[in-house]
Amino acid sequence: MATTTPNYNGPSGRTEDMKSKASEQLGAVSDAVNDTVRDASRKVENMAGDLAQRGREVGDQVQDAAGNAKQAVDTSLRDHPMTTLAAAAVIGFVLGAIWKS
């Protein structure tokens, strides 16, 4: 009845084997972390680009709305000056009342 013993080269061989396995695992973890960080970085860059584009679109819409409002006021002043003056007075009164309270 022969007994088998593990095939390693004494304590130093076992230590080297453990170091090698630990190094491999550390390398794998490092690669996984790098991949995760790279993916997160790409997603953040994409989100920032999307937000910048949306900001430009909103800015364009605000400029269009301001232009339309200016054109409407100009037309109203030309066609109905007294009505426009009365509307401005009412708006001023309401804003003053809100500001005061």
C-alpha positions in Angstrom: 0.0 0.0 0.0 1.8 3.0 -1.2 0.7 6.5 -0.2 0.9 9.4 -2.5 2.2 12.7 -1.5 1.5 16.0 -3.2 4.0 16.8 -5.9 5.7 20.0 -4.9 9.2 21.0 -4.3 9.0 21.6 -0.5 7.8 24.7 1.3 9.6 27.1 -1.1 8.0 25.5 -4.2 4.6 25.8 -2.6 5.2 29.4 -1.7 6.3 30.2 -5.3 3.2 28.5 -6.6 0.9 30.5 -4.3 2.7 33.7 -5.3 2.2 32.9 -9.0 -1.5 32.2 -8.5 -2.0 35.3 -6.4 -0.2 37.4 -9.1 -2.4 35.9 -11.8 -5.5 36.6 -9.8 -4.3 40.2 -9.1 -3.7 40.7 -12.8 -7.1 39.5 -13.7 -8.7 41.8 -11.1 -6.7 44.7 -12.3 -7.8 44.0 -15.9 -11.4 43.8 -14.8 -11.1 47.1 -12.9 -9.5 48.8 -15.9 -12.2 47.6 -18.2 -14.9 48.8 -15.8 -13.3 52.2 -15.4 -12.9 52.5 -19.2 -16.5 51.6 -19.8 -17.7 54.1 -17.2 -15.5 56.8 -18.7 -17.0 56.2 -22.1 -20.5 56.3 -20.7 -19.8 59.6 -18.9 -18.3 61.1 -22.0 -21.4 60.1 -24.0 -23.7 61.5 -21.4 -21.8 64.8 -21.3 -22.0 65.0 -25.1 -25.7 64.3 -25.0 -26.3 67.0 -22.3 -24.3 69.5 -24.2 -26.3 68.9 -27.4 -29.6 69.2 -25.4 -28.3 72.4 -23.9 -27.6 73.8 -27.3 -31.1 72.8 -28.5 -32.8 74.4 -25.5 -30.8 77.5 -26.0 -31.9 77.7 -29.7 -35.5 77.2 -28.6 -35.2 80.0 -26.0 -33.8 82.3 -28.7 -36.6 81.4 -31.0 -39.2 82.0 -28.3 -37.6 85.4 -27.4 -37.6 86.4 -31.0 -41.2 85.4 -31.4 -42.2 87.3 -28.2 -40.3 90.4 -29.4 -42.0 90.2 -32.8 -45.4 89.8 -31.1 -44.8 92.9 -28.8 -43.6 95.0 -31.7 -46.7 94.0 -33.7 -49.0 94.7 -30.8 -47.4 98.1 -30.1 -47.8 99.1 -33.7 -51.4 97.8 -34.1 -52.9 98.3 -30.6 -50.7 100.7 -28.6 -53.2 101.4 -25.8 -54.1 97.8 -25.3 -50.4 96.9 -25.1 -49.7 99.7 -22.6 -52.6 98.5 -20.4 -51.3 94.9 -20.6 -47.9 96.1 -19.6 -49.4 98.0 -16.6 -51.3 95.0 -15.4 -48.2 92.8 -15.7 -46.2 95.3 -13.8 -48.8 95.6 -11.1 -49.0 91.8 -10.7 -45.2 91.4 -10.6 -45.0 94.3 -8.0 -47.6 92.6 -5.8 -45.8 89.3 -6.0 -42.5 90.9 -5.3 -43.9 92.8 -2.3 -45.4 89.7 -0.7 
